[in-house]
Amino acid sequence: MTKKTTKPAKTPAPATKKAAPAPAPAKKSTVAPKIKAAAAPSTPAPAVVAKPKGGRVTIIATLDVGFGNSLFVRGDEPILSWDKGIALGNVDGGKWEIVLTAITQPLQFKFLVNDSTWSAGENFTVSPGDIVTLTPSF
């Protein structure tokens, strides 16, 4: 009888490489993280601003025109007209007021009750930026 030798099957050798050590836990930093500066906002070109054409004029009349009546003003063009008046607002019992805008030069005006009865005396004059309080007589 002949003897048969069988070679044992090779088993893989155990791994000899050591695994990398686990990373150490991160240390807590007491330094605040650096923050990137925000980009400066782009500044748009300045808008072109038109200067107002002329100033304001406030005309106040202190006068009791009677219950149911209104006070009007007529005057120089282009804001006012000598043909048709503009009503003043009744602020308080005997106080009437109107604000005219875009006044570029002095203007003359006169008061009327119910846009029909003219005030006595000379015309009144105002300039841009004026605030006048008047007591017209009729």
C-alpha positions as a Markdown table, in Angstrom:
| # | Residue | x | y | z |
|---|---|---|---|---|
| 1 | Met | 0.0 | 0.0 | 0.0 |
| 2 | Thr | 1.2 | 3.2 | -0.8 |
| 3 | Lys | 0.8 | 6.1 | 1.3 |
| 4 | Lys | -0.7 | 9.2 | 0.0 |
| 5 | Thr | 0.2 | 12.4 | 1.6 |
| 6 | Thr | -2.1 | 15.2 | 1.3 |
| 7 | Lys | -1.0 | 18.6 | 1.9 |
| 8 | Pro | -3.1 | 20.5 | 4.2 |
| 9 | Ala | -4.9 | 23.5 | 2.7 |
| 10 | Lys | -3.3 | 26.7 | 3.5 |
| 11 | Thr | -5.3 | 28.9 | 5.7 |
| 12 | Pro | -4.7 | 32.6 | 5.4 |
| 13 | Ala | -2.3 | 34.0 | 7.8 |
| 14 | Pro | -3.7 | 36.2 | 10.5 |
| 15 | Ala | -3.4 | 39.9 | 9.7 |
| 16 | Thr | -0.2 | 41.3 | 11.2 |
| 17 | Lys | -1.0 | 45.0 | 10.6 |
| 18 | Lys | -2.1 | 46.8 | 13.6 |
| 19 | Ala | -5.2 | 49.0 | 13.1 |
| 20 | Ala | -4.7 | 52.8 | 13.3 |
| 21 | Pro | -5.4 | 54.1 | 16.8 |
| 22 | Ala | -8.8 | 55.8 | 17.2 |
| 23 | Pro | -8.4 | 59.6 | 17.0 |
| 24 | Ala | -8.2 | 61.3 | 20.3 |
| 25 | Pro | -11.3 | 63.3 | 21.2 |
| 26 | Ala | -11.0 | 66.9 | 20.0 |
| 27 | Lys | -10.1 | 69.4 | 22.6 |
| 28 | Lys | -12.6 | 72.1 | 23.3 |
| 29 | Ser | -11.3 | 75.4 | 22.2 |
| 30 | Thr | -11.8 | 78.5 | 24.2 |
| 31 | Val | -11.0 | 80.7 | 21.2 |
| 32 | Ala | -13.9 | 81.9 | 19.1 |
| 33 | Pro | -13.8 | 80.7 | 15.6 |
| 34 | Lys | -12.8 | 83.2 | 13.0 |
| 35 | Ile | -15.7 | 84.6 | 11.0 |
| 36 | Lys | -15.1 | 85.8 | 7.5 |
| 37 | Ala | -16.0 | 89.5 | 7.2 |
| 38 | Ala | -19.1 | 90.1 | 5.2 |
| 39 | Ala | -18.5 | 91.7 | 1.8 |
| 40 | Ala | -19.1 | 95.4 | 1.9 |
| 41 | Pro | -22.5 | 96.1 | 0.3 |
| 42 | Ser | -22.1 | 97.8 | -3.0 |
| 43 | Thr | -23.2 | 101.4 | -2.8 |
| 44 | Pro | -25.6 | 102.3 | -5.5 |
| 45 | Ala | -25.1 | 105.6 | -7.3 |
| 46 | Pro | -26.9 | 108.4 | -5.5 |
| 47 | Ala | -30.3 | 109.2 | -6.9 |
| 48 | Val | -30.8 | 112.5 | -8.6 |
| 49 | Val | -33.1 | 114.6 | -6.5 |
| 50 | Ala | -35.0 | 117.4 | -8.2 |
| 51 | Lys | -35.1 | 120.5 | -6.1 |
| 52 | Pro | -38.6 | 121.7 | -5.3 |
| 53 | Lys | -39.7 | 124.5 | -7.5 |
| 54 | Gly | -40.6 | 127.3 | -5.2 |
| 55 | Gly | -41.7 | 127.4 | -1.6 |
| 56 | Arg | -44.8 | 127.2 | 0.5 |
| 57 | Val | -47.0 | 130.0 | 1.7 |
| 58 | Thr | -49.5 | 129.6 | 4.5 |
| 59 | Ile | -52.2 | 132.2 | 4.7 |
| 60 | Ile | -54.3 | 132.3 | 7.9 |
| 61 | Ala | -57.3 | 134.6 | 8.3 |
| 62 | Thr | -58.9 | 135.3 | 11.6 |
| 63 | Leu | -62.5 | 136.4 | 10.9 |
| 64 | Asp | -66.0 | 135.3 | 11.8 |
| 65 | Val | -67.8 | 135.3 | 8.4 |
| 66 | Gly | -71.1 | 134.0 | 9.9 |
| 67 | Phe | -72.7 | 130.7 | 10.0 |
| 68 | Gly | -73.0 | 129.0 | 6.6 |
| 69 | Asn | -70.6 | 131.3 | 4.9 |
| 70 | Ser | -67.1 | 130.5 | 3.6 |
| 71 | Leu | -63.9 | 132.5 | 3.0 |
| 72 | Phe | -62.1 | 132.5 | -0.4 |
| 73 | Val | -58.9 | 133.9 | -1.7 |
| 74 | Arg | -58.2 | 135.3 | -5.2 |
| 75 | Gly | -54.9 | 136.6 | -6.5 |
| 76 | Asp | -52.0 | 136.5 | -8.9 |
| 77 | Glu | -51.5 | 133.7 | -11.5 |
| 78 | Pro | -50.4 | 130.9 | -11.8 |
| 79 | Ile | -51.4 | 129.7 | -8.3 |
| 80 | Leu | -54.4 | 131.9 | -7.8 |
| 81 | Ser | -56.8 | 133.6 | -10.2 |
| 82 | Trp | -58.5 | 137.0 | -10.0 |
| 83 | Asp | -61.6 | 135.5 | -11.7 |
| 84 | Lys | -62.4 | 132.5 | -9.4 |
| 85 | Gly | -61.4 | 132.0 | -5.8 |
| 86 | Ile | -60.1 | 129.1 | -3.8 |
| 87 | Ala | -61.8 | 128.2 | -0.5 |
| 88 | Leu | -59.9 | 128.4 | 2.7 |
| 89 | Gly | -60.3 | 125.6 | 5.2 |
| 90 | Asn | -62.1 | 126.4 | 8.4 |
| 91 | Val | -59.7 | 125.4 | 11.2 |
| 92 | Asp | -61.6 | 126.8 | 14.1 |
| 93 | Gly | -64.7 | 128.9 | 14.5 |
| 94 | Gly | -63.1 | 132.2 | 13.2 |
| 95 | Lys | -59.9 | 130.8 | 11.9 |
| 96 | Trp | -59.4 | 130.0 | 8.2 |
| 97 | Glu | -56.3 | 128.6 | 6.5 |
| 98 | Ile | -54.9 | 127.7 | 3.1 |
| 99 | Val | -51.4 | 126.4 | 2.1 |
| 100 | Leu | -50.2 | 127.3 | -1.4 |
| 101 | Thr | -47.2 | 125.4 | -2.8 |
| 102 | Ala | -44.7 | 125.9 | -5.6 |
| 103 | Ile | -44.6 | 129.7 | -5.0 |
| 104 | Thr | -41.6 | 131.0 | -6.8 |
| 105 | Gln | -42.1 | 134.8 | -6.5 |
| 106 | Pro | -44.1 | 137.2 | -4.4 |
| 107 | Leu | -47.8 | 137.2 | -5.1 |
| 108 | Gln | -50.8 | 139.5 | -4.3 |
| 109 | Phe | -54.2 | 138.3 | -3.1 |
| 110 | Lys | -57.4 | 139.4 | -1.6 |
| 111 | Phe | -60.1 | 137.7 | 0.5 |
| 112 | Leu | -63.8 | 137.2 | -0.4 |
| 113 | Val | -66.8 | 136.0 | 1.5 |
| 114 | Asn | -68.6 | 133.3 | -0.5 |
| 115 | Asp | -66.3 | 134.1 | -3.4 |
| 116 | Ser | -68.4 | 137.2 | -4.1 |
| 117 | Thr | -67.9 | 140.0 | -1.5 |
| 118 | Trp | -64.4 | 141.5 | -1.7 |
| 119 | Ser | -62.4 | 142.5 | 1.4 |
| 120 | Ala | -61.8 | 146.3 | 1.9 |
| 121 | Gly | -58.5 | 147.9 | 1.4 |
| 122 | Glu | -55.4 | 147.1 | -0.6 |
| 123 | Asn | -54.2 | 143.7 | -1.8 |
| 124 | Phe | -52.1 | 141.6 | 0.5 |
| 125 | Thr | -48.7 | 140.4 | -0.6 |
| 126 | Val | -46.8 | 137.2 | 0.4 |
| 127 | Ser | -43.4 | 135.7 | -0.6 |
| 128 | Pro | -42.2 | 132.1 | -0.8 |
| 129 | Gly | -41.8 | 130.6 | 2.7 |
| 130 | Asp | -44.1 | 133.2 | 4.4 |
| 131 | Ile | -46.7 | 132.2 | 7.1 |
| 132 | Val | -49.0 | 135.2 | 7.5 |
| 133 | Thr | -52.0 | 135.7 | 9.8 |
| 134 | Leu | -54.3 | 138.5 | 8.7 |
| 135 | Thr | -57.6 | 140.0 | 9.8 |
| 136 | Pro | -59.4 | 141.3 | 6.7 |
| 137 | Ser | -62.3 | 143.7 | 7.0 |
| 138 | Phe | -65.4 | 143.8 | 4.9 |
